[in-house]
């Protein structure tokens, strides 16, 4: 990381990754490791996906990360009680010594991702060590904070990326040549393997290398904001000074960037289309989803474009009225931000045209899976808004300028499976 121009007092300290004693499922106490894992809490498609995961195994991690009860306090109490019970029963056990964990995800389509799971020092926003690129929704941060307070645990790592020179990646790859601590394959076709780095010399080499780097939050803005809130609540030093992360060197292992789609409750497609008449060009597409997404991709090359779905067809919205954009998109941001599809969606369509509050779960849902978004819109009578993904370079460049994108703008992946290694702050 280039720190030119910073004094010793203000220079960023770089990434500080610390080993920890991981909390892991005892494979002899559960049906299978695959059956107790889950996607991250905000990727689980509720309620169908939630129920499917709960039914997969009585010890599925979703019972901790998405506890189900009638009130918020009952949910967090339930998660804390469940975690204590699983520890007492030996369902979850503590590794004997602190480690940095090498985590690998592999898919038959050629995707291979490796990174390090450890405890990262929670830094202040101004020091530039960890770069967010999206805004957060306050009530989600409050929900995650309540869950972490109640369980006294980091139940799933957030995903960070950095651009390394290969030093740490070489150690990661050497470790991955050894027999793993665990290996499992989940229903989505991804194989997951985990190793522990416990050698002090290797740990020191990793820490020395990472001290020269900054990281981009790829997935987990709300968890990072939660780490920062909880750190501020506890006098330092304390276990809350660090949070659980997966750190991936994207110079060695590039991530895939996908869009996060919107489901607008209570807004039928016909009403959504009527409201944009004369403001966007609208084309009805009588094609399957893959072909419609390709049409969206082509249109996105020329400017802002969206797909609406929910009435059995797809509708391409593109070529917005320049005057409309001029009066609805804030002018006090860089051009790269003003022209983002997510910016136009939120500032122009949601706020100005459809009058939908972006942070109200009663009005809008954020869904990662494209087909699921369309299916839910068709079942519920709402409108699915499908977006084309942003390039990683655009995300990183904006983050370095200190410019955050509209919330839920991107989905980096593959995301780490929740349930493979947890962190209990009491250890």
Secondary structure, 3 states (H helix, E strand, C coil): CCCCCCCCCCCCCCCCEECECCEEECCCCCCCHHHHCECCCCCCCCCHHHHHHHHHCCCCCHHHHCCCCCCHHHHHHHHHHHHHHHHHHCCEEECCCCEEEEEEEECCCCCEEEEEEEEEECCCHHHCCEECCECCCHHHHHHHHHHHHHHCEECCCEEEEECCCCHHHHHHHHHCCCCCCEEEECCCCCEEEEEEECCHHHHHHHHHHHCCCCEEEEECHHHHHHHHHHHHHCCCCCHHHEEEEEEEECCCCCCEEECCEEEECCCCHHHHHHHHECCEEEEEECCCHHHHHHHHHHHHCCCCEEEEECCCCEEEEECCCHHHHHHHCCCCCCHHHHCCHHHHHHHHHHHHHCCCCCCCCCCEEEECCHHHHHHHHHHHCCEEEECCCCCHHHHHHHHHCCCCECCCCCEEECCCCECCCEEECCC
